[in-house]
Amino acid sequence: MPQRDQKLPEPLSSAARWRLLGVLLATMFMSLVSVSIVNVVLPSIESTLGATEADMQWVLAGYALTFGVVLVAAGRAGDVLGRGVMFVAGVIIFTLSSIFAGLAPDPTSLNIARFIMGFGSGLLNPQVMGMIQQHFKGHERGRAYGLLGTVIGVSVAIGPVLGGFLIGWLGPDAGWRWTFLINVPVGIIAVLLALMWLPRPLLIRGTGKLDLDPVGGVLLAVGLLAFLLPFVQGRENPALWALLVVGLAILVFWVYWEKKYKARGRAPMVELALFKISSFTNGSLIAGLYFMGVSSVWVLVAIYVQSALDFSALEAGLICLPAALLSAVSSQLAGNYVMSIGRKMIVFGTASALFGLLATVAVVELEARAGLNIWWMMLALSFIGLAQGFIISPNQTLTLMEVPLENSGSAGGLMQTSQRIGTAVGIAVITAIFYGVNHISGWTNAMSLSFAAIALLVLITMCVAIGDLRRGQRDEAAVS
């Protein structure tokens, strides 16, 4: 929460709010595409740079780790220092590191650049959530989060298509480099427009003592790093699983520190009272569980169709394209109606995801046993894409609805951290199932059992959403 006498950013007109949202969403799209686009260009990076398998793992893991570790601290810094200045700093860091990544002469240079890209992305992402909370109210906020959900869903699915297109058009070496360099013009334009359109002041100047809780920030960052590292690198280095206990112990101590810090009259990095808000706690749990399952879908599809069916990188991306388009449509619908329909929309979304997962299993099995055309998978995956829009953006809106404005940045960071933890844990566990079953009984069984595991996680997500829906209904009945 703000600690000093502050000059808060000026309120925006309706036209200015939507201009600002355009800048925020374009930048979010750029940062999130950088997560998914790499999946299909790894073979090109490996062949042109002479990278090892460990190098390739770090191309993925380095970005994910720094992105996830700095989210909460960046959200807190935005709450206290100003979301505008943190957003611009994040975009500049992300853009410069994209240049370094695109020009990298060797795997080590590329991985250093990816670490820095993740840091920049982690800085800017919570500011987007915070500024939507700050400048949009009621149904407008639902529409804004609907557009944000569109960006998230489309970026996940369009990244592999874009990566495959660049490889096919420019060749292996120039193609993978432009998957990073394409961020540069977007980043430059975003910085210029942000400096023009962000509310002033960008930096909040106060007269009192600035308190960012540096010890709490370090404890949380180290704890998250120790917790996440085994999930992203444990398969290559089993000794890292010992860090899991260390990470959990540090996170427990972090909670103790935050309580004591507040008891001394200071402002903790995270207001732990946020977790007393049922909508925030349940929504963060829904986000973590859903991302734990469904984030693996697009990774497994890309691996399966390329390794088992000899698809090209572009074909692997195209099979997911209808899902991306339906995600955009459903996100828009969700944004328009979330305030009136509420958690029922999330329950419907999880049902759609379950159907899509089971339909995908059916397509895979029928392709292997009866010769069904595998392109029917496009239809099955479309139900998962539809679910993305009905789950992600409404859940963001409803989770943050009751969060105080002064805590919106750190709350948004916490919610995104739950997504990053869910993604890291899910991909580690699901891909372990996938590769383990494939080694024993082949690609078809590996795909089917992995998707069954994802369906179980989505079913658990549905149960949490139904429970939160009933809680909300009881609360409404008690008020009336």
C-alpha atoms as one frame of an Amber mdcrd trajectory, in Angstrom:
protein
   0.000   0.000   0.000   1.244   3.577  -0.519   3.418   4.682   2.359   3.963
   8.343   1.708   2.080  11.500   0.858   1.772  10.854  -2.843   0.604  12.635
  -5.920  -1.433   9.868  -7.535  -1.801   9.592 -11.322  -4.520  11.737 -12.841
  -7.859  10.139 -13.829  -8.282   9.378 -17.529 -11.106  10.148 -19.930 -12.907
   7.240 -21.602 -10.972   7.681 -24.870  -7.665   7.925 -22.988  -8.412   4.725
 -21.028  -8.963   2.682 -24.173  -5.880   4.164 -25.862  -3.846   3.193 -22.840
  -5.331  -0.313 -22.851  -4.233  -0.746 -26.471  -0.615  -0.046 -25.490  -0.821
  -2.366 -22.477  -2.303  -5.250 -24.460   0.116  -4.932 -27.386   2.998  -5.148
 -24.943   1.463  -8.103 -23.100   1.007  -9.898 -26.401   4.665  -9.345 -27.250
   5.872 -10.706 -23.911   3.563 -13.745 -23.877   4.245 -14.766 -27.479   7.897
 -15.020 -26.432   6.875 -17.916 -24.171   5.114 -20.023 -26.813   6.991 -19.100
 -29.991  10.205 -20.740 -28.804   8.671 -24.234 -28.689   8.793 -24.714 -32.469
  12.143 -22.983 -33.150  14.272 -24.944 -30.681  15.481 -27.435 -33.335  16.660
 -24.518 -35.511  18.492 -22.909 -32.588  20.095 -26.246 -31.768  21.351 -26.856
 -35.312  22.568 -23.331 -36.112  24.230 -22.530 -32.768  25.457 -26.043 -32.006
  23.550 -25.972 -28.715  23.339 -28.929 -26.374  20.126 -30.357 -24.935  20.910
 -28.597 -21.646  21.295 -25.283 -23.515  17.877 -25.794 -25.085  16.292 -26.495
 -21.712  17.629 -23.204 -20.399  16.269 -21.271 -23.399  12.825 -22.240 -22.067
  13.576 -22.330 -18.352  15.572 -19.100 -18.043  12.728 -16.931 -19.297  10.099
 -18.766 -17.244  12.107 -18.582 -14.015  12.962 -14.885 -14.008   9.459 -14.036
 -15.245   7.827 -15.928 -12.375  10.246 -14.882  -9.647   9.964 -11.084 -10.074
   6.188 -10.788 -10.597   5.132 -10.083  -7.016   8.040  -7.742  -6.256   7.383
  -5.856  -9.490   3.691  -5.519  -8.626   4.569  -4.174  -5.190   7.074  -1.702
  -6.663   4.397  -0.491  -9.086   1.942   0.055  -6.229   4.475   2.173  -4.330
   6.633   3.880  -6.975   4.136   4.175  -9.813   2.910   1.647 -12.343   3.840
   3.856 -15.270   7.546   4.009 -14.536   7.756   0.259 -13.844   5.878  -0.525
 -17.064   8.170   1.615 -19.215  11.274   0.173 -17.520  10.029  -3.380 -18.155
   9.326  -2.702 -21.841  12.768  -1.119 -22.354  14.548  -4.049 -20.679  12.500
  -6.578 -22.656  13.142  -4.807 -25.968  16.903  -4.424 -25.480  17.292  -8.039
 -24.398  15.297  -9.147 -27.476  17.968  -7.486 -29.613  20.709  -9.339 -27.723
  18.809 -12.636 -28.096  18.290 -12.170 -31.829  21.985 -11.393 -32.394  23.336
 -14.038 -29.970  26.523 -15.667 -31.350  26.394 -18.699 -29.048  24.037 -20.575
 -26.675  25.409 -18.905 -23.527  24.724 -15.416 -24.885  21.236 -16.456 -25.924
  20.418 -17.840 -22.492  21.686 -14.718 -20.711  19.459 -12.640 -22.989  16.477
 -14.905 -22.223  17.014 -14.447 -18.480  16.940 -10.665 -18.950  13.875 -10.887
 -21.214  12.064 -12.781 -18.461  13.027 -10.081 -15.954  11.652  -7.332 -18.201
   8.448  -9.269 -18.823   8.041  -9.866 -15.090   8.362  -6.114 -14.466   5.730
  -5.034 -16.967   3.058  -7.721 -16.552   1.753  -6.806 -13.044   1.532  -3.152
 -14.086  -0.951  -4.112 -16.804  -3.193  -5.768 -14.215  -2.753  -2.850 -11.806
  -3.580  -0.183 -14.395  -6.699  -2.039 -15.550  -7.819  -2.183 -11.917  -7.027
   1.492 -11.466  -8.589   3.004 -14.578 -11.527   0.707 -15.389 -14.643   0.123
 -13.300 -17.699  -2.145 -13.465 -18.618  -3.497 -16.891 -15.739  -1.595 -18.533
 -13.326  -3.520 -16.344 -14.938  -6.772 -17.452 -14.511  -5.759 -21.105 -10.884
  -4.771 -20.484 -10.124  -8.122 -18.885 -11.973  -9.792 -21.746  -9.547  -8.167
 -24.164  -6.662  -9.190 -21.909  -7.942 -12.769 -21.947  -8.056 -12.596 -25.743
  -4.418 -11.533 -25.795  -3.390 -14.340 -23.432  -5.268 -17.041 -25.316  -4.218
 -15.939 -28.788  -0.579 -15.394 -27.801  -0.281 -18.971 -26.502  -1.682 -20.515
 -29.683  -0.403 -18.072 -32.333   3.232 -18.217 -31.158   3.949 -21.629 -32.731
   2.241 -20.569 -35.992   4.331 -17.405 -36.176   7.527 -19.280 -35.304   6.862
 -21.940 -37.928   6.109 -19.269 -40.547   9.352 -17.387 -39.857  11.415 -20.576
 -40.056   9.742 -21.558 -43.334  10.119 -18.075 -44.836  13.588 -17.016 -43.664
  15.293 -20.349 -43.088  16.522 -21.924 -39.824  19.132 -19.333 -38.762  17.435
 -16.049 -39.707  14.030 -17.509 -38.809  14.720 -18.191 -35.125  16.579 -14.877
 -34.768  13.568 -12.948 -36.041  11.324 -14.620 -33.481  13.167 -12.339 -31.034
  13.948  -9.344 -33.264  10.262  -8.971 -34.183   9.768  -7.700 -30.608  11.968
  -4.656 -31.228   9.663  -2.438 -33.338   6.708  -3.357 -31.114   8.721  -2.448
 -28.016   9.926   0.882 -29.416   6.412   1.924 -30.443   5.033   0.789 -27.069
   7.574   2.917 -25.164   6.856   6.004 -27.278   3.073   5.644 -26.942   3.362
   4.866 -23.223   5.333   8.072 -22.660   2.600   9.978 -24.519  -0.502   8.313
 -23.075   0.310   6.991 -19.595  -1.217   9.135 -16.833   1.122  11.504 -15.049
   3.112  11.294 -12.919   4.820   8.094 -14.093   6.922   8.061 -10.928   5.112
   8.649  -7.646   7.136  11.018  -5.480   6.328  11.037  -1.799   7.549  13.084
   1.123   7.762  10.255   3.653  10.034   7.253   3.953   9.977   4.794   1.091
   9.385   1.223   2.297   9.664  -1.567  -0.273  10.298  -4.371   2.256  13.592
  -5.473   0.611  14.074  -8.465   2.926  10.589  -9.757   2.098  11.311  -9.247
  -1.603  14.546 -11.228  -1.455  12.992 -14.027   0.613  10.086 -14.425  -1.806
  12.338 -14.343  -4.888  14.783 -16.901  -3.490  11.968 -19.125  -2.206  10.173
 -19.100  -5.550  13.404 -19.742  -7.440  14.268 -22.718  -5.228  10.718 -24.060
  -5.543  10.401 -23.645  -9.316  13.892 -24.721 -10.385  13.371 -28.463  -9.761
  10.198 -28.436 -11.851  11.869 -26.807 -14.864  15.256 -28.581 -14.639  14.749
 -31.583 -12.346  14.503 -34.104 -15.185  17.971 -33.136 -16.435  19.481 -32.798
 -12.955  17.635 -34.925 -10.332  19.759 -33.509  -7.503  17.831 -30.251  -7.859
  14.746 -31.842  -6.289  16.389 -31.291  -2.914  15.772 -27.578  -3.474  12.031
 -28.174  -3.279  12.168 -28.558   0.502  14.490 -25.567   0.773  12.134 -23.441
  -1.302   9.091 -24.397   0.763  10.967 -23.645   3.997  11.987 -20.206   2.715
   8.424 -19.434   1.632   7.113 -20.414   5.074   9.700 -18.105   6.660   8.667
 -15.372   4.201   5.069 -15.569   5.498   6.400 -15.302   9.078   8.547 -12.304
   8.088   5.630 -10.507   6.431   3.451 -10.925   9.523   6.190  -9.638  11.835
   7.017  -6.789   9.478   3.427  -5.577   9.541   3.231  -6.036  13.328   6.108
  -3.523  13.630   3.988  -0.939  11.834   5.758  -1.335   8.496   4.264  -2.042
   5.069   4.904  -5.669   4.048   5.681  -6.579   0.471   2.408  -8.516   0.259
  -0.645  -7.700   2.320  -1.421 -11.205   3.585  -4.940 -10.070   4.466  -5.625
 -10.401   0.736  -5.945 -14.141   1.308  -8.873 -13.473   3.672 -10.801 -12.304
   0.593 -12.470 -15.525  -0.532 -12.842 -14.432  -4.161  -9.112 -13.655  -4.373
  -7.969 -16.890  -2.717 -10.324 -19.132  -4.694  -9.606 -17.326  -7.957  -5.847
 -17.660  -7.483  -6.312 -21.370  -6.796  -8.442 -21.750  -9.930  -5.771 -19.976
 -11.982  -2.981 -22.179 -10.625  -4.880 -25.441 -11.146  -6.096 -24.550 -14.631
  -2.658 -23.472 -15.856  -1.155 -26.577 -14.229  -3.230 -28.662 -16.602  -3.964
 -26.831 -19.818  -0.567 -25.149 -20.330   0.817 -28.583 -21.222  -1.746 -29.148
 -23.977  -0.027 -26.975 -26.564   3.432 -28.339 -25.712   2.269 -31.954 -26.037
   0.405 -31.323 -29.290   3.511 -29.722 -30.845   5.735 -32.617 -29.741   3.263
 -35.331 -30.765   2.428 -34.150 -34.274   6.071 -33.357 -35.118   7.707 -36.412
 -33.529   5.054 -39.085 -34.099   3.378 -37.815 -37.293   6.240 -35.889 -38.997
   4.390 -32.563 -39.120   6.388 -29.465 -40.014   6.729 -26.631 -37.494   4.150
 -24.594 -39.427   1.657 -27.499 -39.553   2.143 -28.032 -35.815   1.159 -24.422
 -35.251  -1.768 -24.460 -37.678  -3.486 -27.379 -35.940  -3.909 -25.088 -32.906
  -5.040 -22.012 -34.869  -8.846 -22.541 -34.597  -8.415 -22.885 -30.839  -6.660
 -19.510 -30.773  -9.413 -17.836 -32.786 -12.170 -19.292 -30.602 -10.259 -18.191
 -27.517 -10.392 -14.630 -28.857 -14.141 -14.853 -29.500 -14.998 -16.399 -26.132
 -12.818 -13.895 -24.274 -14.787 -11.050 -25.838 -18.097 -12.660 -24.891 -16.818
 -13.319 -21.382 -15.691  -9.730 -20.967 -19.137  -8.438 -21.923 -21.124 -10.734
 -19.619 -18.842 -11.630 -16.706 -20.389  -9.076 -14.361 -23.870 -10.543 -14.846
 -23.037 -14.268 -15.180 -20.080 -14.488 -12.788 -18.516 -17.847 -11.822 -21.094
 -19.811 -13.839 -19.048 -18.818 -16.866 -15.916 -20.429 -15.391 -17.822 -23.634
 -14.599 -19.025 -23.738 -18.211 -15.460 -23.125 -19.414 -14.060 -26.038 -17.446
 -16.812 -28.274 -18.860 -15.826 -27.219 -22.378 -12.157 -27.916 -21.628 -13.006
 -31.374 -20.274 -14.971 -32.204 -23.412 -12.132 -30.968 -25.637  -9.533 -33.015
 -23.764 -11.566 -36.222 -23.971 -12.370 -35.559 -27.637  -8.654 -35.132 -28.349
  -7.955 -38.500 -26.727 -10.657 -40.033 -28.924  -9.098 -38.540 -32.083  -5.617
 -39.784 -31.154  -6.892 -43.296 -30.427  -9.033 -43.470 -33.589  -6.149 -42.167
 -35.705  -3.897 -44.930 -34.421  -6.439 -47.771 -34.497  -8.873 -46.879 -37.302
  -6.963 -44.473 -39.540  -8.992 -41.338 -38.667  -7.533 -38.163 -40.170  -5.512
 -36.463 -37.400  -6.709 -33.030 -38.545  -9.943 -33.773 -36.669  -7.813 -32.772
 -33.672  -8.358 -29.158 -34.760 -12.038 -29.514 -33.829 -11.319 -31.227 -30.510
  -8.751 -28.580 -29.512 -11.231 -25.851 -30.438 -13.308 -26.703 -27.358 -10.193
 -26.124 -25.228  -9.623 -22.790 -26.983 -13.243 -21.852 -26.289 -12.669 -22.714
 -22.634  -9.622 -20.439 -22.427 -11.742 -17.346 -22.978 -14.481 -18.410 -20.571
 -11.989 -19.158 -17.783  -8.941 -16.866 -17.920 -10.387 -13.377 -18.324 -13.509
 -13.850 -16.142 -11.391 -15.397 -13.418  -9.044 -12.398 -13.484 -11.958  -9.989
 -13.242 -13.689 -11.826 -10.394 -10.483 -12.617  -8.479  -9.370  -8.990  -8.325
 -12.821  -7.422  -7.976 -12.696  -7.033  -4.189  -8.969  -6.243  -3.931  -8.227
  -2.690  -2.675  -6.758  -0.452  -5.379  -3.561   0.206  -3.402  -2.820  -3.534
  -3.428  -3.868  -4.250  -7.022  -0.311  -4.497  -8.385   0.937  -6.979  -5.811
  -2.375  -8.893  -5.998  -2.045  -9.116  -9.768   1.538 -10.283  -9.318   0.430
 -12.967  -6.857  -2.256 -14.192  -9.226   0.176 -14.385 -12.137   2.688 -16.128
  -9.886   0.085 -18.809  -9.190  -0.255 -19.198 -12.967   3.524 -19.457 -13.428
   3.859 -21.993 -10.596   0.967 -23.992 -12.027   2.532 -23.902 -15.496   5.967
 -24.986 -14.270   4.649 -27.800 -12.066   2.162 -28.973 -14.687   4.601 -29.075
 -17.585   7.156 -30.931 -15.459   4.683 -33.558 -14.254   2.673 -33.978 -17.465
   5.711 -34.168 -19.756   7.289 -36.691 -17.368   4.156 -38.837 -17.771   4.250
 -38.281 -21.535   7.885 -39.287 -22.048   7.706 -42.110 -19.509   4.671 -43.744
 -21.128   6.094 -43.181 -24.618   9.261 -45.024 -23.636   7.189 -48.007 -22.453
   4.267 -48.203 -24.885   4.533 -45.573 -27.636   3.239 -42.166 -28.677  -0.481
 -42.947 -28.742  -0.678 -44.176 -25.151   1.593 -41.349 -24.032  -0.718 -38.746
 -25.549  -3.890 -40.379 -24.223  -2.690 -40.854 -20.642  -1.156 -37.367 -20.484
  -4.419 -35.779 -21.632  -6.301 -37.902 -19.092  -4.049 -36.462 -16.358  -4.757
 -32.943 -17.635  -8.499 -33.719 -17.613  -8.233 -34.720 -13.944  -6.661 -31.345
 -13.091  -9.384 -29.526 -15.019 -12.025 -31.545 -13.148 -10.490 -30.421  -9.833
 -10.534 -26.832 -11.147 -14.241 -27.233 -11.921 -14.938 -28.438  -8.370 -13.194
 -25.373  -6.904 -15.152 -23.091  -9.266 -18.453 -24.750  -8.293 -17.563 -24.349
  -4.621 -16.793 -20.645  -5.108 -20.019 -20.207  -7.090 -22.042 -21.693  -4.228
 -20.179 -19.519  -1.709 -21.104 -16.436  -3.719 -24.722 -17.523  -3.923 -24.840
 -18.045  -0.123 -23.319 -14.603   0.430 -25.899 -12.999  -1.863 -28.716 -14.826
  -0.102 -27.423 -13.691   3.295 -27.310 -10.035   2.151 -30.808 -10.174   0.710
